[in-house]
Amino acid sequence: MNFQRININLPKTINPQNDFCTLIKNPILRHKENDIKNGIGWVDISHDGYLINTSNNNQSLYTSIVAVDESFDELIENEIFFLYDESGLNYIHHFFNFFGRCLYFDELLKTNPKLKLGILEDYYQEKGNSSFIKQWLDLYYQDKNIEIIVFKKHVKYKISNLILPNLLYGFPMSHGDDLITDRIVETVSKVPAKTPIKNGCYISRQDTIKRGWYHSRNLINELELIDKIKNELDYDIIELMDHDIVGKIQIFKSYKNIIQQSSASNINLLFSTRDNTNIIITHPKMEGWLGYKCQQFSNKSKTNLISLDGGGVCVAQLEEGQSDPNNLAWELFDIDSIIEVLKQIDKGEI
C-alpha cells in the first residue's frame, strides 16, 4: 500500500475523528494555472494513475482515474507536508482553512523535526494581493528552524513522501476554531503596538476596488462615509492592502477606535487588545453569521466590539457567475446618523 493515515491528537477540536493526515508515497505534484470559476484549482497530484483529492476534506482520497504519466522534472527525496487550501488566498479563510492546517504540521514536527513544509509558488509571494500568506507564515515560524519548499509553476515534482493534511476547521463553522484563534493571538503578541497620532481610523475598502477584488460586496456610498469620517472625526483613513502583516497588526493594536465594514478584515479583531474598540458597520446580509464570529474574535482577544446593525440595504442582485448570496453591493441609509453615533463613541459616551 502506497498511502497511510496519520492520526493527530489535538485538544479542543470539533471532530477528533477528522484530525488526521494522509501520507502518500511517490506521488506526482504539478503546480498549474487556476480557473476557480470553472472548478479548476492550482494543483494536480496524481498517484498510480489516480487523481488525488486536494479539496477541503481528504476523507475521499481518490477523485478520478487519469492517464498515467510517470514523467517528472524534479525528484524530491524528502518527506514534505503539503500546505494547501483553495480558499487560502481569501484573507479570512487563510487564517482558518489554510493556516489551521499548520497545527497538524506543528504536531508532526515534534516527532519528525526534519519534516519540510511544502507550498505552491502562487501561495508564497513577496508582493501582490496575497503576500499576506508568506508574511504570516514567516512571522508565525520566525522562531522555529523549519525549511520551506516552494513548488514552482509548471514544474512536475515526484516526491518520495507527501503528507496531505485534512481540514481542521472550515470558516465560518460556529465552533471548533479555539486552537487556531489561540495561535493567532499568541503570534500577534510578538508585535508591539505603536502610538498613533489620531484617536481612531477607518478601514477603507477602496483598496479592494482598485485591485479588482473578486466579489461585489462593495458599499456604494463609501466615499461619502470616508469624507465625513475624515472631516468630522479627524480619523485616519487606512487601506489595509497597502500594509504588510506586521503593519496590519500594529494598526489594530494601536488605534483607540477602529471603524470598518463587515468584511474579511474582521479577522483582525484578533490583533486588537482590551485597549482598542472595534466598530463594525454591518452589511445587511452578514449581521447574523459574521456578527457572531466577530463576537467570538473579540472575546478571544479581549477587545471591545460595537456592531452597528440595520443601517443599510442591498442594492443589487447576484451577478452572473456568482453563487454566494452574501456578496451583494449595499448602501447606507443615513450616513449623518452613523457619524453622530461615531462621535459619541469617540467621546466615550457609548
C-alpha positions in Angstrom: 0.0 0.0 0.0 1.4 3.4 -1.0 -0.5 5.6 1.4 -1.3 5.5 5.1 -3.3 7.5 7.6 -1.5 9.5 10.3 -3.8 10.3 13.3 -3.2 13.6 15.0 -4.2 14.2 18.7 -5.2 17.8 19.2 -7.3 19.1 22.1 -10.5 21.2 21.7 -11.2 20.2 18.1 -14.7 19.9 16.8 -14.4 16.4 15.2 -11.4 14.4 16.7 -12.1 11.6 14.2 -11.2 14.0 11.4 -7.8 15.0 12.9 -5.5 13.2 10.5 -3.1 13.5 7.6 -2.5 11.1 4.7 1.0 10.0 3.8 1.4 9.2 0.1 4.5 7.6 -1.4 5.9 8.7 -4.7 3.1 10.9 -6.0 3.5 13.4 -8.9 2.7 17.1 -8.0 2.2 19.8 -10.6 1.5 23.5 -9.8 -0.7 24.8 -12.6 -2.8 27.8 -13.8 -6.1 28.0 -11.9 -9.6 28.7 -13.1 -11.7 28.7 -10.0 -14.9 29.8 -11.7 -14.8 26.5 -13.8 -13.7 24.4 -10.8 -10.0 24.2 -11.8 -7.6 24.6 -8.8 -3.9 25.4 -8.5 -2.5 21.9 -8.3 -2.8 18.3 -9.6 -1.5 15.4 -7.5 -1.5 12.0 -9.1 -0.7 8.6 -7.7 -0.8 5.2 -9.5 -3.0 6.6 -12.3 -5.4 8.3 -9.9 -6.0 12.0 -9.2 -5.7 12.8 -5.6 -8.4 14.8 -3.8 -7.0 18.2 -2.6 -10.3 19.8 -1.7 -11.3 20.9 1.8 -11.7 17.4 3.1 -9.5 14.5 2.3 -11.9 11.8 3.5 -12.1 10.5 0.0 -8.5 10.2 -1.2 -9.0 9.5 -4.8 -11.3 11.5 -7.1 -10.8 10.0 -10.6 -8.6 7.9 -12.8 -6.3 9.9 -15.0 -4.0 9.0 -17.9 -0.9 7.5 -16.3 2.1 9.8 -16.8 5.1 8.9 -14.6 7.3 11.6 -16.1 8.6 14.4 -13.8 11.0 17.3 -13.8 12.4 17.2 -10.3 12.7 14.4 -7.7 12.3 15.4 -4.0 13.7 12.7 -1.8 12.3 14.1 1.4 9.1 14.0 3.5 7.0 17.0 2.6 4.0 18.4 4.5 1.9 20.0 1.7 0.1 23.2 3.0 -2.7 23.9 0.6 -6.3 25.0 0.6 -8.0 26.5 -2.4 -9.7 29.2 -0.3 -6.3 30.2 1.2 -5.9 33.3 -0.9 -9.0 34.8 0.8 -7.8 36.8 3.8 -10.2 35.4 6.4 -10.3 31.8 5.0 -6.5 31.9 5.0 -6.4 32.2 8.8 -8.8 29.3 9.4 -9.0 26.8 6.5 -5.4 27.3 5.4 -3.3 28.3 8.4 -5.3 25.9 10.6 -3.6 23.0 8.8 -0.3 24.3 10.2 -1.3 22.9 13.6 -1.0 19.4 12.2 2.4 20.3 10.8 3.4 21.6 14.2 2.4 18.3 15.9 4.2 16.2 13.3 7.4 18.3 13.8 7.6 17.1 17.4 8.4 13.6 16.3 9.9 14.4 12.9 12.0 17.6 13.2 13.3 17.2 9.6 9.8 17.4 8.1 9.7 20.1 5.5 6.8 22.4 4.7 5.7 22.5 1.0 3.7 25.3 -0.5 2.8 26.5 -4.0 4.6 29.4 -5.6 1.3 31.3 -6.0 0.7 31.0 -2.2 4.2 32.2 -1.2 4.7 35.6 -2.9 6.8 38.6 -1.7 4.4 41.1 -3.3 0.8 41.2 -4.5 -2.7 40.8 -3.2 -1.9 37.5 -1.4 1.6 38.4 0.0 0.0 38.2 3.5 0.3 34.4 3.3 4.1 34.5 3.2 4.2 37.3 5.7 2.0 35.5 8.2 3.9 32.2 7.9 7.2 33.9 8.2 6.0 35.7 11.4 4.5 32.5 12.8 7.6 30.4 12.2 10.2 33.1 12.8 11.4 31.4 16.0 11.4 27.9 14.5 14.0 26.3 12.3 11.9 24.9 9.5 12.6 24.5 5.8 10.0 25.6 3.3 9.9 24.0 -0.2 8.3 26.2 -2.8 6.7 24.3 -5.7 7.3 26.3 -8.9 4.7 26.9 -11.6 4.5 24.3 -14.4 7.2 22.0 -12.8 6.3 18.3 -12.2 7.7 17.0 -8.9 8.0 13.4 -7.8 8.0 13.4 -4.0 9.2 10.4 -2.0 6.8 11.1 0.8 4.0 13.6 0.7 1.7 14.4 3.6 -1.7 15.8 2.9 -3.5 17.4 5.9 -7.2 17.0 6.4 -9.3 20.1 7.1 -9.0 21.1 10.8 -11.7 23.8 10.7 -13.8 25.4 7.9 -14.8 29.0 8.3 -17.5 30.1 9.4 -18.4 27.0 11.4 -19.9 28.1 14.7 -17.3 26.4 16.9 -14.1 24.3 16.8 -11.6 27.1 16.0 -10.3 27.7 19.5 -6.9 26.2 18.8 -6.4 28.4 15.7 -7.5 31.6 17.3 -5.2 30.8 20.3 -2.3 30.5 17.9 -3.2 33.8 16.1 -3.3 35.7 19.4 0.0 34.2 20.5 1.6 35.1 17.2 0.4 38.8 17.2 1.8 39.2 20.8 5.2 39.2 19.1 4.4 42.6 17.5 4.5 45.8 19.7 1.8 48.5 19.4 2.7 52.0 18.2 1.5 55.3 19.5 -1.0 56.7 16.9 -1.2 60.4 16.1 -5.0 60.3 15.9 -7.7 58.8 18.1 -9.1 56.5 15.5 -9.1 55.2 12.0 -11.5 53.9 9.3 -10.5 50.8 7.3 -11.4 51.7 3.8 -12.5 49.1 1.2 -11.4 51.2 -1.7 -8.1 49.2 -1.9 -10.1 46.1 -3.0 -11.8 48.1 -5.7 -8.5 49.5 -7.0 -7.1 46.0 -7.2 -10.1 44.4 -8.9 -11.1 42.2 -6.0 -13.2 39.1 -6.8 -16.6 39.9 -5.2 -19.1 42.7 -5.4 -19.8 43.3 -1.7 -18.9 47.0 -2.1 -20.5 49.8 -0.2 -21.6 52.1 -3.0 -21.7 55.3 -0.9 -18.4 54.5 1.0 -16.7 57.6 -0.4 -19.3 59.8 1.3 -18.8 57.9 4.5 -15.0 58.3 4.2 -15.3 62.0 3.6 -17.4 62.6 6.8 -15.2 60.3 9.0 -12.1 62.2 7.8 -13.6 65.7 8.2 -15.9 65.4 11.2 -14.0 62.9 13.3 -10.5 63.7 12.0 -9.7 60.0 11.8 -7.1 58.4 9.6 -8.3 56.5 6.5 -6.4 53.3 6.1 -6.3 50.9 3.1 -5.0 47.6 4.6 -3.7 46.2 1.4 -1.0 48.9 1.5 0.4 47.4 4.7 2.3 44.2 5.4 1.0 41.8 8.1 3.1 43.5 10.9 1.6 46.8 9.8 -1.9 45.4 10.0 -1.3 44.0 13.5 0.0 47.4 14.6 -3.0 49.2 13.2 -5.4 47.1 15.2 -3.3 47.1 18.3 -2.6 50.9 18.3 -5.7 53.0 17.5 -8.2 53.5 20.2 -11.1 53.3 17.8 -11.1 51.2 14.6 -14.1 51.5 12.3 -14.7 49.0 9.5 -17.4 47.3 7.4 -18.3 43.6 7.6 -15.5 42.0 5.6 -12.7 39.6 5.6 -10.7 42.2 7.6 -12.9 41.5 10.6 -10.5 38.7 11.5 -8.1 41.5 12.5 -10.2 41.9 15.7 -7.9 39.1 16.9 -5.0 41.6 16.5 -6.6 44.1 19.0 -6.5 44.2 22.8 -8.6 45.5 25.6 -7.3 49.0 24.9 -9.0 49.1 21.4 -12.6 49.4 20.4 -13.7 47.9 17.0 -16.8 49.4 15.5 -18.3 47.2 12.7 -20.8 48.8 10.3 -22.7 45.7 9.3 -23.6 44.6 5.8 -27.3 43.6 5.9 -26.6 40.0 4.6 -23.9 39.5 7.3 -25.5 40.7 10.5 -26.1 37.2 11.8 -23.3 34.8 10.8 -20.4 37.2 10.6 -21.6 39.3 13.6 -21.5 36.0 15.6 -17.9 35.3 14.5 -16.8 38.9 15.3 -18.2 38.4 18.8 -16.1 35.3 19.1 -13.0 37.1 17.9 -13.4 40.0 20.3 -14.0 37.6 23.2 -10.7 35.8 22.4 -8.6 39.0 22.1 -10.5 40.8 24.9 -11.0 43.8 22.6 -14.1 46.0 22.7 -16.7 45.4 20.0 -19.6 47.6 18.9 -21.8 46.4 16.0 -23.9 49.0 14.1 -26.6 46.8 12.5 -29.7 47.7 10.5 -28.2 50.8 8.7 -28.0 49.5 5.2 -29.8 47.8 2.4 -28.6 45.6 -0.5 -29.0 47.4 -3.9 -28.1 44.6 -6.4 -28.9 41.1 -7.3 -26.2 38.4 -7.7 -24.2 38.9 -10.8 -23.9 36.2 -13.4 -21.4 33.5 -12.2 -21.8 34.5 -8.5 -23.1 31.9 -6.1 -22.7 33.5 -2.7 -25.8 35.4 -1.7 -23.8 37.4 0.8 -21.7 39.1 -1.9 -24.1 41.9 -2.8 -23.4 45.6 -3.1 -25.1 47.7 -0.5 -25.8 51.2 0.6 -26.1 53.0 3.9 -29.4 54.8 4.6 -28.4 57.7 6.7 -24.6 58.4 7.0 -25.2 61.5 9.1 -26.8 59.4 11.8 -23.9 57.0 11.8 -21.5 59.8 12.1 -23.4 61.1 15.2 -23.1 57.6 16.8 -19.4 57.5 16.0 -18.9 60.9 17.6 -20.5 59.6 20.8 -18.2 56.6 20.7 -15.2 58.9 20.2 -16.2 60.9 23.3 -16.6 57.8 25.4 -20.4 58.3 25.7 -21.1 54.9 24.3 
